[in-house]
Amino acid sequence: MSLHPGTLEFLEADLERGGPYPLRGRHFGGVIVTNYLHRPILSDIVANLEKSGVLIYETFAVGNERYGKPSNPEFLLKPGELLAAVHGLLQVKAYEDLIVDDPRPAAVQRICAVRA
C-alpha cells in the first residue's frame, strides 16, 4: 500500500507472540501507547519513530498496586523508566510521574518525546 503524507495507517499486531518484533525496521511519524508495558520491546517501540516522529506513552507505574490492577511489578513502570527508555534517543517535551483520579485512581507515567 502506498501512503501519502498525512495519511493514517492502522496496524494490528501481536506484540507478545514470542517471535521477532513484528514492526522492526518500520518507521512512523507517531507512536501512541496506552496502558501497556512489555519491556522486551520498549526499545523497539522507540526505534520505530522516524525523524521528527512523536512518541506519546502512558501506562501504569509502581505505586498502582495501592489502587488495584495491574499490581504485578512486571506491568508497572519503575521510577524514571520511561525517561531512561528515551534518554539520548529522543527529546523529551513533557513527562509526568503522578497519581491520577480520573477515570479511577492510578499511578501512571506519561511521556511525550520527539526524535530530533
Rosetta blueprint (number, residue, H / E / L):
1 M L
2 S L
3 L L
4 H L
5 P L
6 G L
7 T L
8 L L
9 E L
10 F L
11 L L
12 E L
13 A L
14 D L
15 L L
16 E L
17 R L
18 G L
19 G L
20 P L
21 Y L
22 P L
23 L L
24 R L
25 G L
26 R L
27 H L
28 F E
29 G E
30 G E
31 V E
32 I E
33 V E
34 T E
35 N L
36 Y L
37 L L
38 H L
39 R H
40 P H
41 I H
42 L H
43 S H
44 D H
45 I H
46 V H
47 A H
48 N L
49 L E
50 E E
51 K E
52 S E
53 G E
54 V E
55 L E
56 I E
57 Y E
58 E E
59 T E
60 F E
61 A E
62 V L
63 G L
64 N H
65 E H
66 R H
67 Y L
68 G L
69 K L
70 P L
71 S L
72 N L
73 P H
74 E H
75 F H
76 L L
77 L E
78 K L
79 P L
80 G L
81 E H
82 L H
83 L H
84 A H
85 A H
86 V H
87 H L
88 G L
89 L L
90 L L
91 Q E
92 V E
93 K E
94 A E
95 Y E
96 E E
97 D E
98 L E
99 I E
100 V E
101 D L
102 D L
103 P L
104 R L
105 P L
106 A E
107 A E
108 V E
109 Q E
110 R E
111 I E
112 C E
113 A E
114 V E
115 R L
116 A L
